[in-house]
Amino acid sequence: MTSAGDWEGSVGTSWAAEWRRTDRSFAALTPRLLEATLAHPANRVLDIGCGAGEIALSLARARPQATVIGLDLSAPLLAVARSRGEGLGNLWFEQGDAARWVDTAGKPDLLVSRHGVMFFDDPAAAFAHLAAVAAPQARLVFTCFRSAAENAWAADIARLLPPAPPVPTSPSPAAFDPPPGPFAFADPERVRRALAGWRDIEFTPVDFTYVAGSGEAPVEDALAFFQRIGPAAAAIRNLPRTARASFEAKLDELVRSRLAGGQVIFPAAAWLVTATADHAAG
């Protein structure tokens, strides 16, 4: 489980150090997300969980007449984003929780996120809040992972680990059962229930290639990436020494098996989700 609090701490710090690799891992998905935003004119854009700023930067460059706000919990990630965004007068970054954020200068009419919304502690409350602070008929466009089984970079690594203890589920079938984390939004029906305050909700499946390693030494590059980001990093930190050594050897073998065309690649699967704020002016 990865919670919002983790992004304020070690997870955010690791992603800030690895932003080039994390942007690269989503390189085949990012154009699909940006393309989906083009159909929606906007004067004020909010990038939720903007991370190191790639989406906010792209939106600000594509919409020079619009104001673009990148919002994230992590100070280290925002420091990277601000550095990358120097010189763009229509772009700024704020540290804060999207579930409580208020735009004191206006109301966003386009809300965008690349894999930044799966970490809300209470998704229904967070989305209801975002709908309330958005402009009437504002559009929401975000991506999130489908199931772990459909994302080989996670499923293959999980098979190398000891079985995890079962996660208790809510007794209420209407509740949003999965804890915050990368795969919390895998089930569209649960996400629909969480999208309080939004209508015209659509899910489009997007399959893409997750690039874990490239360059002159792609295997070593991928191993360095996995040692800092994701389930392998957690295992390397937490497993006992003997088990960790065995896991690292298996991880090396896995990464080598995924080397193709000078890159270490894994199949990945996401949802592209769109919705409209369900409130009128006034």
C-alpha positions as CSV (number, residue, x, y, z in Angstrom):
1,M,0.0,0.0,0.0
2,T,1.2,3.5,-0.9
3,S,-0.7,6.3,0.9
4,A,-0.8,10.1,0.4
5,G,1.6,10.4,3.4
6,D,4.2,8.3,1.7
7,W,4.4,10.8,-1.1
8,E,5.3,13.5,1.4
9,G,8.2,11.3,2.6
10,S,10.4,8.6,1.2
11,V,8.3,7.8,-1.9
12,G,8.3,11.3,-3.1
13,T,12.0,11.7,-2.5
14,S,12.7,8.5,-4.5
15,W,10.5,9.6,-7.4
16,A,12.2,13.0,-7.4
17,A,15.6,11.4,-7.7
18,E,14.3,9.1,-10.5
19,W,12.1,11.5,-12.4
20,R,13.8,10.9,-15.8
21,R,13.3,7.1,-15.4
22,T,9.7,7.4,-14.2
23,D,8.8,9.8,-17.1
24,R,10.4,7.3,-19.5
25,S,8.4,4.4,-18.0
26,F,5.2,6.3,-18.9
27,A,6.5,7.6,-22.3
28,A,4.1,5.4,-24.3
29,L,1.1,6.4,-22.2
30,T,1.6,10.1,-21.8
31,P,0.7,11.1,-25.4
32,R,-2.6,9.2,-25.0
33,L,-3.5,11.3,-21.9
34,L,-2.4,14.6,-23.5
35,E,-4.4,13.8,-26.7
36,A,-7.5,13.2,-24.6
37,T,-7.2,16.7,-23.1
38,L,-7.1,18.4,-26.5
39,A,-10.9,18.1,-27.1
40,H,-11.6,20.3,-24.1
41,P,-10.9,24.0,-24.3
42,A,-9.8,25.4,-20.9
43,N,-8.7,28.7,-19.4
44,R,-7.5,27.2,-16.0
45,V,-6.0,23.7,-15.8
46,L,-5.2,21.7,-12.7
47,D,-2.7,18.8,-12.8
48,I,-3.4,16.6,-9.8
49,G,-0.4,14.8,-8.4
50,C,1.8,16.5,-10.9
51,G,5.0,14.9,-9.7
52,A,8.1,16.1,-11.5
53,G,5.9,18.2,-13.8
54,E,5.9,16.5,-17.2
55,I,2.2,16.7,-17.8
56,A,1.8,20.3,-16.4
57,L,4.8,21.4,-18.6
58,S,3.2,19.9,-21.7
59,L,-0.2,21.4,-21.0
60,A,1.4,24.9,-20.4
61,R,3.3,24.8,-23.6
62,A,0.3,23.5,-25.6
63,R,-2.1,26.1,-24.1
64,P,-0.1,29.4,-23.8
65,Q,-3.2,31.4,-23.1
66,A,-4.3,29.1,-20.2
67,T,-3.1,29.1,-16.6
68,V,-1.8,25.7,-15.5
69,I,-1.3,24.7,-11.9
70,G,0.6,21.7,-10.9
71,L,-0.3,20.3,-7.4
72,D,1.5,17.7,-5.5
73,L,2.2,16.6,-1.9
74,S,5.9,16.1,-2.4
75,A,8.3,19.0,-1.9
76,P,11.2,17.2,-3.6
77,L,9.1,16.4,-6.7
78,L,7.9,20.0,-6.8
79,A,11.4,21.3,-6.6
80,V,12.2,19.3,-9.8
81,A,9.0,20.5,-11.4
82,R,9.7,24.2,-10.7
83,S,13.2,23.8,-12.1
84,R,11.9,22.2,-15.3
85,G,9.2,24.9,-15.6
86,E,11.4,28.0,-15.4
87,G,10.5,30.5,-18.1
88,L,6.9,29.4,-18.5
89,G,4.9,32.4,-17.3
90,N,1.5,30.6,-17.4
91,L,2.6,27.7,-15.1
92,W,3.1,27.4,-11.4
93,F,3.3,24.7,-8.8
94,E,1.8,24.3,-5.4
95,Q,2.3,21.9,-2.6
96,G,-0.9,20.6,-1.2
97,D,-3.5,17.8,-0.9
98,A,-6.0,17.8,-3.9
99,A,-8.7,16.5,-1.5
100,R,-8.5,19.8,0.4
101,W,-7.1,22.2,-2.2
102,V,-8.9,25.4,-3.0
103,D,-8.0,27.7,-5.9
104,T,-8.2,31.2,-4.5
105,A,-7.8,32.9,-7.9
106,G,-10.4,31.0,-9.9
107,K,-12.0,27.6,-10.7
108,P,-10.3,25.0,-13.0
109,D,-12.2,24.0,-16.0
110,L,-9.9,21.1,-16.9
111,L,-8.5,18.7,-14.3
112,V,-5.8,16.2,-15.4
113,S,-3.8,13.5,-13.8
114,R,-1.3,10.9,-14.9
115,H,-1.6,8.2,-12.3
116,G,-1.9,10.7,-9.5
117,V,-5.4,10.0,-8.1
118,M,-5.1,6.4,-6.8
119,F,-3.6,7.5,-3.5
120,F,-6.5,9.4,-2.0
121,D,-7.3,8.1,1.5
122,D,-11.0,8.7,0.8
123,P,-11.5,8.8,-3.0
124,A,-15.2,9.7,-2.9
125,A,-14.6,12.7,-0.6
126,A,-11.6,13.8,-2.7
127,F,-13.5,13.7,-6.0
128,A,-16.6,15.3,-4.5
129,H,-14.3,18.2,-3.3
130,L,-12.6,18.5,-6.6
131,A,-16.0,18.7,-8.4
132,A,-17.2,21.4,-5.9
133,V,-14.1,23.6,-6.5
134,A,-14.1,23.1,-10.3
135,A,-15.9,25.3,-12.8
136,P,-19.4,24.3,-14.0
137,Q,-19.1,21.6,-16.6
138,A,-15.3,21.2,-15.9
139,R,-13.7,18.1,-17.5
140,L,-11.7,15.5,-15.6
141,V,-9.2,13.4,-17.6
142,F,-6.9,10.9,-15.8
143,T,-5.1,7.7,-16.2
144,C,-4.7,4.9,-13.7
145,F,-3.4,1.3,-13.7
146,R,-5.6,-1.6,-14.4
147,S,-5.1,-4.7,-12.4
148,A,-1.6,-5.8,-11.3
149,A,-2.1,-9.1,-13.3
150,E,-2.3,-7.0,-16.5
151,N,0.9,-5.1,-15.6
152,A,3.8,-7.5,-16.1
153,W,6.3,-5.1,-14.4
154,A,4.4,-5.6,-11.2
155,A,3.0,-9.1,-11.6
156,D,6.4,-10.6,-12.6
157,I,8.1,-9.0,-9.7
158,A,5.3,-10.1,-7.3
159,R,5.9,-13.7,-8.3
160,L,9.5,-13.4,-7.0
161,L,8.3,-12.4,-3.5
162,P,7.0,-14.5,-0.6
163,P,3.2,-14.5,-0.5
164,A,1.8,-11.3,1.0
165,P,-0.7,-11.6,3.9
166,P,-4.3,-11.1,2.8
167,V,-5.7,-7.5,3.0
168,P,-8.9,-7.3,4.9
169,T,-11.8,-5.9,2.9
170,S,-14.7,-3.7,4.0
171,P,-17.9,-5.5,5.1
172,S,-19.8,-3.1,2.9
173,P,-19.9,-4.1,-0.9
174,A,-20.5,-0.4,-1.7
175,A,-17.4,0.8,0.0
176,F,-14.2,1.6,-1.8
177,D,-12.3,-1.5,-0.7
178,P,-8.8,-1.3,-2.1
179,P,-6.3,0.7,0.1
180,P,-4.5,3.6,-1.6
181,G,-1.9,2.4,-4.0
182,P,-0.9,1.9,-7.7
183,F,-3.8,-0.6,-8.4
184,A,-6.5,0.9,-6.2
185,F,-8.4,2.1,-9.3
186,A,-8.3,-1.2,-11.2
187,D,-12.0,-1.9,-10.9
188,P,-14.1,0.5,-13.0
189,E,-17.3,0.0,-10.9
190,R,-15.5,0.9,-7.7
191,V,-14.1,4.0,-9.4
192,R,-17.5,5.0,-10.6
193,R,-18.8,4.8,-7.1
194,A,-15.8,7.0,-6.0
195,L,-16.4,9.6,-8.6
196,A,-18.9,11.5,-6.5
197,G,-19.9,14.8,-8.1
198,W,-19.0,13.7,-11.7
199,R,-21.1,12.4,-14.6
200,D,-20.6,11.1,-18.1
201,I,-17.9,8.8,-16.8
202,E,-16.1,6.8,-19.5
203,F,-13.3,4.3,-19.2
204,T,-11.0,3.5,-22.2
205,P,-8.5,0.7,-21.8
206,V,-5.0,1.6,-22.9
207,D,-2.2,-1.0,-23.3
208,F,1.3,0.4,-23.5
209,T,4.9,-0.6,-23.2
210,Y,6.5,0.2,-19.8
211,V,10.2,1.0,-20.4
212,A,12.2,0.0,-17.3
213,G,15.7,0.3,-18.8
214,S,17.5,1.8,-21.8
215,G,20.8,3.4,-22.8
216,E,24.2,1.8,-23.1
217,A,23.5,-0.7,-20.2
218,P,19.7,-1.3,-20.2
219,V,19.8,-4.2,-17.7
220,E,21.8,-2.3,-15.2
221,D,19.6,0.8,-15.8
222,A,16.5,-1.2,-15.1
223,L,17.9,-2.8,-12.0
224,A,18.8,0.6,-10.7
225,F,15.3,1.9,-11.4
226,F,13.6,-1.1,-9.7
227,Q,15.9,-0.7,-6.7
228,R,14.4,2.8,-6.1
229,I,10.9,2.6,-7.4
230,G,8.0,0.1,-6.9
231,P,7.5,-3.3,-5.3
232,A,11.1,-4.4,-5.9
233,A,12.4,-1.4,-3.9
234,A,10.2,-2.2,-1.0
235,A,11.3,-5.9,-1.0
236,I,15.0,-4.9,-1.1
237,R,14.5,-2.7,1.9
238,N,12.3,-5.0,4.0
239,L,13.3,-8.7,3.2
240,P,15.8,-10.4,5.5
241,R,19.3,-10.5,4.1
242,T,19.3,-14.1,2.8
243,A,15.8,-13.7,1.2
244,R,16.9,-10.3,-0.2
245,A,19.9,-11.8,-1.9
246,S,17.8,-14.5,-3.5
247,F,15.2,-12.0,-4.6
248,E,17.9,-9.7,-6.2
249,A,19.3,-12.7,-8.2
250,K,15.8,-13.5,-9.5
251,L,15.2,-9.9,-10.3
252,D,18.4,-9.8,-12.4
253,E,17.2,-12.9,-14.3
254,L,13.8,-11.4,-14.8
255,V,15.1,-8.1,-16.1
256,R,17.5,-9.9,-18.5
257,S,14.6,-11.9,-19.9
258,R,12.7,-8.7,-20.7
259,L,15.6,-7.2,-22.8
260,A,14.5,-6.5,-26.4
261,G,15.8,-4.1,-28.9
262,G,18.2,-2.4,-26.5
263,Q,15.5,-1.8,-23.9
264,V,14.1,-3.6,-20.9
265,I,10.3,-3.5,-21.5
266,F,7.2,-4.9,-19.8
267,P,3.5,-4.9,-21.0
268,A,1.5,-2.4,-19.0
269,A,-2.2,-1.6,-18.9
270,A,-4.1,1.5,-17.9
271,W,-7.5,3.1,-17.8
272,L,-8.0,6.5,-19.5
273,V,-10.9,8.0,-17.5
274,T,-13.0,11.1,-18.5
275,A,-15.9,12.8,-16.7
276,T,-17.8,16.0,-16.4
277,A,-18.4,18.0,-13.2
278,D,-22.1,17.5,-12.3
279,H,-23.0,20.9,-11.1
280,A,-24.3,24.1,-12.8
281,A,-23.2,27.7,-12.4
282,G,-24.2,29.6,-9.4
